[in-house]
Amino acid sequence: MGQKMEKEKARGERSFSNKIVIGLCTYYRNELLDGALESLSRIDLPADVGVEFVLVDNDPDGGARPVFEYYADAFPFKAHYFVEPNQGLVCARNRVLEEALKLGATEIAFFDDDEIIVSKWLTALWDIYSRSFVSGVGGPVYRLLPVKHDVLLEKFWQNLPRYTSVDAYLISTNNCLFSTHLVSQDGFALRFDPFFNQIGGEDGRFALEAFTRGAAFNFTPEAIAVERFTEQRATFSYLLKRHFGGGSLIPLLMRSFGKAPHWKYALPSMFSCMWRMVFIPVSIGFGRFQFWKNLVRLVAAAGTFVGCFGYSYRHYVPRKRPVPRCISHDVT
């Protein structure tokens, strides 16, 4: 293990024509971050490609530094830690882009701090990317529910890949690799839109903008990431919030492109809300699943309706809360 680590570390001293910078953002989730970094320390690296890692901590106090320092020496590549004091996912992800460009990245890969990646995650992304004339590649994200959860939730959080191994229209920052041409000044010079800083959907906006400018994306089912749901998120209230926010994103994305939704978009969602409100009491007789299925659709339609007027549920409002500075490791 030690010889392998030294061999991989030596890669960082070599000059490669391509360099991948893996970016990860975190905010007060040290326990989840611990698992993410542990899985990152075990990944296989593509041959003849430089790799470095950037962790951006959105906690102004740098609470994730002990966890980072614990794994820094275990990574088979150079690792960098930065604190981004400006709050929000957009600010943190844009910081990753800036630091990656400074490091001379030719490609940038993203996954989330609540995910665990398989050992061949990066090699699978790189294999498809290097063999395809595309700007980026995405992979599937499977959900792992906690031991204590309502089994009915499994029907709503099914582990079904969004795409197959054919061309994909969009990529998401929870599992992707893309060319820095999308973000460099001599390319598209894209950044994550601050409008979505606290409501989510910033990566969808980013990918849509790239797509409209001619970028093409692919998908590989081999680059697997597993999202770990906490008990707080494995609830029906969280399910409803997610669908409300997701419903509002389509009209909000249209607004961000300067295409304010016409009243024709608001009317169908309003009629859908009215129909669901009438049908929900009837659906109780068809079982719990049908009841919740219709309630979820009602909430999603309500989200689309309010999104037509520029509103959304704020998923990511910063809430500073005390957490252990280090999880399960004695690091000072």
Secondary structure in CASP SS format (residue, H / E / C, confidence):
PFRMAT SS
TARGET T0000
AUTHOR 0000-0000-0000
METHOD secondary structure of the structure
MODEL  1
M C 1.00
G H 1.00
Q H 1.00
K H 1.00
M H 1.00
E H 1.00
K H 1.00
E H 1.00
K H 1.00
A H 1.00
R H 1.00
G C 1.00
E C 1.00
R C 1.00
S C 1.00
F C 1.00
S C 1.00
N C 1.00
K E 1.00
I E 1.00
V E 1.00
I E 1.00
G E 1.00
L E 1.00
C E 1.00
T E 1.00
Y C 1.00
Y C 1.00
R C 1.00
N H 1.00
E H 1.00
L H 1.00
L H 1.00
D H 1.00
G H 1.00
A H 1.00
L H 1.00
E H 1.00
S H 1.00
L H 1.00
S C 1.00
R C 1.00
I C 1.00
D C 1.00
L C 1.00
P C 1.00
A C 1.00
D C 1.00
V C 1.00
G E 1.00
V E 1.00
E E 1.00
F E 1.00
V E 1.00
L E 1.00
V E 1.00
D E 1.00
N C 1.00
D C 1.00
P C 1.00
D C 1.00
G C 1.00
G C 1.00
A C 1.00
R H 1.00
P H 1.00
V H 1.00
F H 1.00
E H 1.00
Y H 1.00
Y H 1.00
A H 1.00
D C 1.00
A C 1.00
F C 1.00
P C 1.00
F C 1.00
K E 1.00
A E 1.00
H E 1.00
Y E 1.00
F E 1.00
V E 1.00
E C 1.00
P C 1.00
N C 1.00
Q C 1.00
G C 1.00
L H 1.00
V H 1.00
C H 1.00
A H 1.00
R H 1.00
N H 1.00
R H 1.00
V H 1.00
L H 1.00
E H 1.00
E H 1.00
A H 1.00
L H 1.00
K H 1.00
L C 1.00
G C 1.00
A C 1.00
T C 1.00
E E 1.00
I E 1.00
A E 1.00
F E 1.00
F E 1.00
D C 1.00
D C 1.00
D C 1.00
E E 1.00
I E 1.00
I E 1.00
V C 1.00
S C 1.00
K C 1.00
W H 1.00
L H 1.00
T H 1.00
A H 1.00
L H 1.00
W H 1.00
D H 1.00
I H 1.00
Y H 1.00
S H 1.00
R H 1.00
S C 1.00
F C 1.00
V C 1.00
S C 1.00
G E 1.00
V E 1.00
G E 1.00
G C 1.00
P C 1.00
V E 1.00
Y E 1.00
R E 1.00
L E 1.00
L C 1.00
P C 1.00
V C 1.00
K C 1.00
H C 1.00
D C 1.00
V C 1.00
L C 1.00
L H 1.00
E H 1.00
K H 1.00
F H 1.00
W C 1.00
Q C 1.00
N C 1.00
L C 1.00
P C 1.00
R C 1.00
Y C 1.00
T C 1.00
S C 1.00
V C 1.00
D C 1.00
A E 1.00
Y C 1.00
L C 1.00
I C 1.00
S C 1.00
T C 1.00
N C 1.00
N E 1.00
C E 1.00
L E 1.00
F E 1.00
S E 1.00
T H 1.00
H H 1.00
L H 1.00
V C 1.00
S C 1.00
Q C 1.00
D C 1.00
G C 1.00
F C 1.00
A C 1.00
L C 1.00
R C 1.00
F C 1.00
D C 1.00
P H 1.00
F H 1.00
F H 1.00
N C 1.00
Q C 1.00
I C 1.00
G C 1.00
G C 1.00
E H 1.00
D H 1.00
G H 1.00
R H 1.00
F H 1.00
A H 1.00
L H 1.00
E H 1.00
A H 1.00
F H 1.00
T H 1.00
R C 1.00
G C 1.00
A C 1.00
A C 1.00
F E 1.00
N E 1.00
F E 1.00
T C 1.00
P C 1.00
E C 1.00
A C 1.00
I C 1.00
A E 1.00
V E 1.00
E E 1.00
R E 1.00
F C 1.00
T C 1.00
E C 1.00
Q C 1.00
R C 1.00
A C 1.00
T C 1.00
F H 1.00
S H 1.00
Y H 1.00
L H 1.00
L H 1.00
K H 1.00
R H 1.00
H H 1.00
F H 1.00
G H 1.00
G H 1.00
G H 1.00
S H 1.00
L H 1.00
I H 1.00
P H 1.00
L H 1.00
L H 1.00
M H 1.00
R H 1.00
S H 1.00
F C 1.00
G C 1.00
K C 1.00
A C 1.00
P C 1.00
H C 1.00
W H 1.00
K H 1.00
Y H 1.00
A H 1.00
L H 1.00
P H 1.00
S H 1.00
M H 1.00
F H 1.00
S H 1.00
C H 1.00
M H 1.00
W H 1.00
R H 1.00
M H 1.00
V H 1.00
F H 1.00
I H 1.00
P H 1.00
V H 1.00
S H 1.00
I H 1.00
G H 1.00
F H 1.00
G C 1.00
R H 1.00
F H 1.00
Q H 1.00
F H 1.00
W H 1.00
K H 1.00
N H 1.00
L H 1.00
V H 1.00
R H 1.00
L H 1.00
V H 1.00
A H 1.00
A H 1.00
A H 1.00
G H 1.00
T H 1.00
F H 1.00
V H 1.00
G H 1.00
C C 1.00
F C 1.00
G C 1.00
Y C 1.00
S C 1.00
Y C 1.00
R C 1.00
H C 1.00
Y C 1.00
V C 1.00
P C 1.00
R C 1.00
K C 1.00
R C 1.00
P C 1.00
V C 1.00
P C 1.00
R C 1.00
C C 1.00
I C 1.00
S C 1.00
H C 1.00
D C 1.00
V C 1.00
T C 1.00
END
